[in-house]
Amino acid sequence: MRAALWLLALFGIAAAVALFAGNNHGTVTVFWPPWRVDLSLNLTLLILLGAFGLLHVALRALSALFSLPRQARQWRLQQKERSLHAALLDALAQQLAGRFSRSRKAAQAALLQEQALAALDARLPQAQQIRVLSHLLAAESAQALQDRGARDAHLQQALSESADRGVLASPETREGVQLRAARWALDDRDAPAALARLEELPQGAQRRTLALRLRLKAARQDGRTQEALETARLLAKHRAFSDAAAQSIIRGLATELLSGAHDPTQLLRAWGELEGEEREMPEVAIHAAQRMVALRGDLTLARAWLLPVWDRMIEQPRSLHESLRVKLVRALEAGLDSVDADWLARIESAQRNNPRDANLQYLAGMACMKRQLWGKSQQLLTHAGLALQDPVLHRRAWQALAELAEARDDSEQASAAWKRAAQIETP
């Protein structure tokens, strides 16, 4: 459509020129004493048009001639800028390929190219980021080469360059440098320095997944269990780990926090710092009860911590692994001397409902032994001693049977029970 319109326009112009030039009898007379020149108006117009075109071409030629030095300088700057970006990309590619010496040389070459451009008064809009990234790549390569002196020098240069809050400055650039510095401190096993680097980040940047991962590692490395646990909770909420991995990490940190208690008061404080879901974890509750027994604290409170785990084991027997069932039985056994009637009823009811469960038989038998119900205790422990898989409980069952036999003055059965207990190898 556009071509057709142009064609029609050309036809119209041609027709107008033909009408004007064909019937134009005007003349132009130029007097240049002693001469006189008569020219037709059409020729005069053609001469003027030709002169205008010639003048235009001459001016364009002069402009191109005078702009040659500027174009030559611009071409040289363009070549240097291309070399700069090529060196920066080469530094990144060499680092990804594990050629750290070449990567550092390429990063230094990029810095030299940028300095050369600055000396020629050619300021790139992204010059600051280029300098920071070049120093960062050089520092990363120096870290891989175990050249900590060069790494620290380039790191300080990157930090000082990124500290400039210019119009084109990017805060993410400085945050990236600080995160890398924290990672290097972790690699050097300097957890306090890593945490200090992370504290320098803005509040929003501190809650990013990468920063939280680094904080978790630094806190665990520095022995700050409570801080590590809080960080792991945030990472779990951000879904930085799978559900199984998050539970494993939180469970380990909660157990470590409880292990750090050295008296019942500290243990209660540590237990109070745990969330409800963490307290319901069988491993955490059992470990807390074991710590309370080891610290000679309130055993009634320890049994209250174990009650959710006990109910879960009774209602859903397959929900707990055999090792956890054994640990639960051990934890409850440690407090049988002060067990109340409610817990005795729970143990007896659970054993009656699961008569083939050797762990429950053992626990009920030990409870009857504490209550001096010798006959029932012997019966339960005898059945348990034949079916227990855990070597520690197995040996304790036969030791208890030996003690019961000695209490009845039955030396033959006592000797046989002690012999059976001695033959069981415990880890």
N, C-alpha and C positions, 0 to 999 in steps of 0.2 A: 504493500500500500504506500509506504513511504517513497519507494522508488518511482511509482507511478506519479505521485505528486511532484517529485523533483523533475520528472520528464515533462510534465505539463508546464511547470514553471519555466523550464529552459525554452520550451516552444514559445511561450508568451514573451520572454525576453528577446528571443531571436526575431519574432514578428515586430515587436516595438522598435528594435534597432533598425530593421529593414525599412520600416515605414519612415523613421526619422532620417536615416542616412540617404535613402533613395530620393526623397523629395527636398533635400536640404541644399539650397543654392547659395547659402551664405559664404562669404569669404572673410578672411582676416588679412589685413595689410600691415606689414611691419616696415616702418621707416627707420632706416639706419643710414643717415647721410654719408655719402651721396647715393646710397642704394635704397631701392624700394622692393620689398618682397611681398608678393600676393600669394596667399595660401588659402585653400578651401577650409571650411570650418571642420569638415570630417578629418582631414589630414592633421589639422591643428590639434584636434582632440586625441587622435592616435599618438601624435608626438608627445603630448602632455602625459598621456597614460604610460607610454614607454619610458619617459623620463622618471616618472614616479616609481615604476618598477625597478629601474636601474638604481635609483637612489636608495630604495629599500634594501635591495640586495647588497649594495655597498656598505650600508650601515650595519647590516647583519654580519657581514664579513669582518668589519672592524670590531664589532662586539665580540665575535668568536675569537679573534686574534688577541684582544686584550684580556679575555677570560682564561686563556690557556694556563697561566701560572696558578690561578685559583683552582682550576680543574685538576691540575697536576698535584697540588697539595691535597685536595680532597681525595684523589685516587690513592695517594700514599697513606693518608689517614685511614681510608677504608681498608687497605691491605693490612695495616697494623691492627685494626679492630678485628678483622677476620682471623688474623694470627692469634690474637688474644683469646677469642672464643674457641678457636681450635685447640689451643693449649689447655684451656680450662676443661673442655670436654675430654681431651686426652688424659688429663690428670684423673678425672672421674673414672674413665674406662680402665686405666691401668690399675687403679685402686680396686675396682671390682674384680679385676683379673688376678689380684694378689701380687702385683709387681709394684711394691711400695716405693722402692728407690726411684723408679721411673716416674711414678705418680708424684713424688715430692719434687722432682726436677721439673716436671711439666707445670705444677702449681707455681713454682718459683719463676718459671718462664712467663706464665700469665701475669704474675705481679710485675715483672720487668716490662712487659708490653704495656701494661696499664700506666706504669710510671713514665714510659716513653710518650704515650699519648698525652698524659698530663703535662709533660715538659713542652709539648707542642701546642699547649693551650687548647687541647681538644677534650672537653669534659663530657664523658658519657653519662647519660641519665642514670644508668645502673652501675656506675663505677664503684659506689660504696659496697653494694652487694657482691660485686665481683671480687673486690679485695677481701671481704670477709670470707667468702666461700673458698677463695684461693688459700688463705691462711688456714682455714679449717681443714681443707684437704691435705695441706702440708703437715698440719699437726696430727691428723689421723694416720698419715703414713709414718710419721716419726714415732707415734705410739706403737704401731705395729712393729717397727724396727727397734723398739726399746730404747729410743733416743729421747729420754725425758727432758733433757735440756732444750733441744730443738722444739719438742712438743710444747713446753711451757712458754717458750718465746713466741711461737706462732699463735698460741692460745691468747696470750696477752695482747698481741697485735689485733687479733680478731675481736676481742672484747672492746678494745679501745676504738676500733673502727665502727663497731656496731653500737657504741654508746652515743654516737652523734644522732640527735633527734632532728634531722633535717626534714625537708618537705617530702623527699622521696624515701626516707628511711622506713624500713620495714621492721616492726617489733619482733616478728616471727624469726627473723635472722638472728637476732641476739638470743632469743629463747632457744633456738637450735644449738647455738654455741654453748650455752650454759648446760643444756641437757647432755651434750657430748662430753663436756668437762666433768659432769657428774658420773657419766659412764666410765671415763678414764680413771677417776678416783676409785670407783668400785673395782676396776681391774687391778689397781695398785693396792687393794685391801685397805683403803683409807676411807672407811665408812663415815667418820665425822666430816671429812672434807666433802664427800658426796652429798650428805644431808645439808651442809652449808650452801653448796651450789644450788640445791633444789629450793632452799628457803629464799634465794635471791630472785626466783621466778615470780611473776605476777600471780595474783590469787587464782585467776582463771586458768593459767597455764599449769599451776600445781595440781589441778584436778584432772588433767588429761591422762589418758591411759598410760602413755609412755612414762610420764613423770611419776605416776603412782607405782608402776612396776619397778622403777629405779628406787623409789622410796621404800618399797617393800624389801627389796634386796639389801639396801643399805641399813635399814632398821634391824633386819635379822642378823646382818653381819656385825652390827654394833651391839647386839644384845638388847635392843629396845623392843621387847616382846609385845608390850601393850600398843605401842605405835604401829608395829608391824601388823598386829591383829586388826586395828582400826583401818589401816590401809588395805588389807585383804578384804575387809567387808565392802569398802568402796569399789574395789576391783570386781568383786562378785556382783554388786549392783549394776556396774557398767557392763557386765557379761564379758569381761576380759578373759575369763577362763570358762571351760566347760563346767557343768554342774558338779560332776564327780571331782574334777581337779579343785574347784573352789572349796568344796566340802573337805577334801583332804588337807588343803592348805590351812583352812580355818581350824580344823580339828587338831592339826599338829601344833599350831600356834596357841590354841586354847590349852592344850595339854602342857606345852612348854611354860605358859603363864602360871599354871597351877603348880608345876614343878619348882618354880622359883620361890614359892612360899616356904618360909622357914619356921613358922609357928602358926597355930590355929587362927590367930587374928589376921595375919597376912593371907591365909588361905580363904577366909571368909571374904576379905576384900577382893581378892582375885576372882572368887566365884561371883560376887556381885557385879563385877565388870563384864561378865559374859552376858550375851543376849539369850532370850528364851530358847531359840532354836539350837543354840550352841549347848545349853545345859541339858537339852534332851538327847544330845548325841551320846550313844551308849559308851563309846570310848572315853569321852570327856567326863561323864558322870562317874564311871567306874574308877577312873584315875583320881578324880577328886576325893572319892570315898577312901581309896587306898592311901592318899596323902593324909587325910584326916586321921586314919588309923595309925599311920607311921608317926604323925606328930602328936599322938595321944590327945586328940581333941574330942569333940562331942560326937560320940558314935551314933546317937539318936539322929542327929542332923545328917550324918553320913548316910544312914539308912533311908532318910527322907529323900536324899539326892538319888538314891538307887531305886526308889519306888517306881518311877516311870519306866525304867529299864526292865525291872522285874515284871511289871504288868505287860510290857511288850513281849517279853520272852514267854510268858504264860499264854497270852492271847494269840500270838503269832510265833510259834516255835521256830519256824524256818526263817524268820526275819533276822535272826542273830546268828552269826557264825559260831562254830563250836568254840573257837578260841575266846570269843567274847562271853559265851556262857560260862566257860571255866573261870575267866577273870571275875565275873559277877559272883560266882559261888565262892571264890577265894575272898573277895571283899566282904561278903556277908558272913563268912566263917570267922573272919577276924574279929567281929563284934558280937559273937554269939554269947559271950559271958554276960552282956548287958541287954540282950534282946528282950523285947516286951512280948506280951501275950498276943498282940495283933500280928506281929511278925511270925511268931510260932504258928499261929493259925494259918497264915498265908503259906508258910513252908509245908505244913502238914497237908493242907488242901491241894497244893500244887503237886505234891508227891503222890497223893491218892489219885488225882486226875491223870497223872502221867507215870504209872507204876514201872514202866520200862526205862525211864530216864535215869541213867546211872548218876548223873550230876545231882539231880534232885534227891535221889536215894542217899547219896553221900552227905548232902547238906542236912537232910532230915535226920540221918543217923548221928551226925555230929551234934545237932541241936538236942536230940534225945540224950546223948552222952553228957552234955553240959547240964541237963536237967536230971541226971542220974537215973534215967530210964534204961537200965542196962540191957534188959532183954530185947526191947524193941530196937535199941541202938545196935546191938550185935547183929540182929537179923538184917537191918537195912544196910549196915556197913559190909556184911558178908556178900550180899547181892551186888552192892556197888563195887566191891573189890574184884569181882569177877568180870565186870563189864566196863570199868573206867578206862578211857583212852589216854587221858592226860597223866603222864608219869608222876607228877608231883602229887596230885590228888590220889593216884593209885597207891603211892607209898604211904601217904598219910592215912589212908583207909586201913591198911594193914598194920600200921603203927598203933592206930586207935584200937583195933581188934586185939593187938598184943597187950595193950594197957588194960582193956576190959578183962582179958584172960588172967592177967596178974592180979586184978582186983578180986577175981573169984578163986585165986590161989590155984589156977590151972596152969601149971608150969609147962606141960607138954604143948598145949595149944598156944601158949604165949611164945614158946620157943619157935614153933612152926610159923607163927605170924611174924615174928621178928626176922626169921629167915627169909620169908617171902618179901618183906619190906626191903631187906638188904639186897635182894637179887634184882630189884627194879632200878634201872639206871635213869637218873634225872639229869636234865640239862644243866 
